[in-house]
């Protein structure tokens, strides 16, 4: 059994099935998750006080896409240091993600082992800063 994490990963994606699958994958690996359907919903939960150790962010979403979310996040002192991993099925999405200052960018469909490794780097089991 893996050592449980004492923090939360915010999973932001408008695709319900993918969002829930990522949340389940992370939960099975000892992590708490919080889900948001788009960038606006993600910002709302962050502004309400959630401090995840990592945001897993889709780029292409309605209402507020990942680029707009990241721009607002970077402009907010309380939120700017929360690391972000971008997920996308868009062609050449790395050229969009790179200027956003993200930890990594992953193509969809997501390699589960690569995602778990990235989350582990940003959210070590001993990290206590983002208890939810």
Residue pairs with C-beta under 8 A, 6 or more apart in sequence:
2 29
2 30
3 30
3 125
4 30
4 31
4 125
5 30
5 31
5 32
5 53
5 123
5 125
5 127
6 125
6 127
6 128
6 131
7 31
7 32
7 52
7 53
7 123
7 127
7 128
7 129
7 130
7 131
7 132
8 31
8 32
8 33
8 34
8 50
8 51
8 52
8 53
8 130
8 131
8 132
9 26
9 31
9 32
9 33
9 34
9 52
9 53
9 54
9 55
9 56
9 119
9 123
10 33
10 34
10 35
10 36
10 42
10 45
10 46
10 50
10 52
10 54
10 55
10 56
11 19
11 22
11 23
11 26
11 33
11 34
11 35
11 36
11 56
12 19
12 35
12 36
12 37
12 38
12 39
12 41
12 42
12 55
12 56
12 57
12 58
12 61
12 66
12 69
13 19
13 22
13 37
13 56
13 57
13 58
13 61
13 87
14 37
14 38
14 58
14 60
14 61
14 62
15 58
16 37
18 58
18 108
18 110
19 35
19 37
20 35
22 33
22 56
22 110
22 115
23 33
23 35
25 112
25 115
25 116
26 33
26 116
26 119
27 33
29 116
29 119
30 125
31 119
31 123
32 132
34 45
34 50
34 52
34 132
36 42
36 44
36 45
37 61
38 61
38 62
38 63
38 64
38 65
39 57
39 61
39 63
39 64
39 65
39 66
39 68
39 69
39 72
40 63
40 64
40 69
41 63
42 55
42 57
42 69
43 64
43 69
43 72
43 73
46 52
46 73
46 79
46 82
47 79
50 132
51 82
51 129
51 130
51 132
52 82
52 130
52 132
53 82
53 83
53 122
53 123
53 127
53 129
53 130
54 82
54 83
54 84
54 85
54 103
54 118
54 119
54 122
54 123
55 73
55 82
55 83
55 84
55 85
56 84
56 85
56 87
56 115
56 119
57 66
57 69
57 70
57 84
57 85
57 86
57 87
57 102
58 66
58 86
58 87
58 88
59 65
59 66
59 67
59 86
59 87
59 88
59 90
59 93
59 96
59 97
60 66
60 88
60 89
60 90
64 72
66 86
66 88
66 100
67 96
67 100
70 84
70 100
70 101
70 102
71 100
73 79
73 80
73 82
73 84
74 80
74 100
74 101
83 102
83 103
83 122
84 100
84 101
84 102
84 103
85 102
85 103
85 104
85 105
85 106
85 115
85 118
85 119
85 122
86 93
86 97
86 100
86 102
86 104
86 105
86 106
87 105
87 106
87 107
87 108
87 110
88 96
88 97
88 105
88 106
88 107
88 108
89 107
89 108
90 96
93 105
93 107
94 105
97 105
98 105
103 118
103 121
103 122
104 118
106 114
106 115
106 118
123 130
